[in-house]
Amino acid sequence: MKKIIYLTVFASLFSCSSNQPSSDVQTETSIRQEDMAAPDPLDTTGGKGVFFVDLKDSQDVKSPLLVKMGVKGMDVEAAGPVNNLKGHHHIIIDGAAIAEGAGVPLDETNLHFGKGQTESELKLTKGFHTLTLQFANGVHGSYGPRWSRTITVNAK
């Protein structure tokens, strides 16, 4: 929602010449200023977002591996009611981020951490895998790709 603010400025100019009589000159100027929409609560600039604490993209790992999950800009809580700027982690193995508002599926490749866990042990088959960390609200509704992070690991 945009708010438009109109500001009217009046300026009085006075003549200061001793040879001419003093006269008032009045001018009117209208300035239009558009107020920007309210800040986006899901904005991930300034370091906000999800991250893997001890894993890096293209890292070689041994299975099972301990995965530590972090988030900055939201609070971790258990699944339940939807609370503003709160939610829990999901890891999607060999899949992509979930669209904003869509539910995170519950199956063997979409892991839910609905108790508010911030670490878990993962068993991976040998080879390359993508791990997508996805943050979602209390009813597993995704906060979207902005609140996800995908890396590739090589399980040995």
Secondary structure as UniProt FT lines:
FT   STRAND          3..14
FT   STRAND          24..35
FT   TURN            41..42
FT   TURN            46..47
FT   STRAND          49..52
FT   TURN            57..58
FT   STRAND          59..61
FT   STRAND          65..72
FT   STRAND          75..76
FT   TURN            84..85
FT   STRAND          86..93
FT   TURN            100..101
FT   TURN            108..109
FT   STRAND          110..112
FT   TURN            114..115
FT   STRAND          119..122
FT   STRAND          127..136
FT   TURN            138..139
FT   STRAND          141..142
FT   HELIX           145..147
FT   STRAND          148..155
//
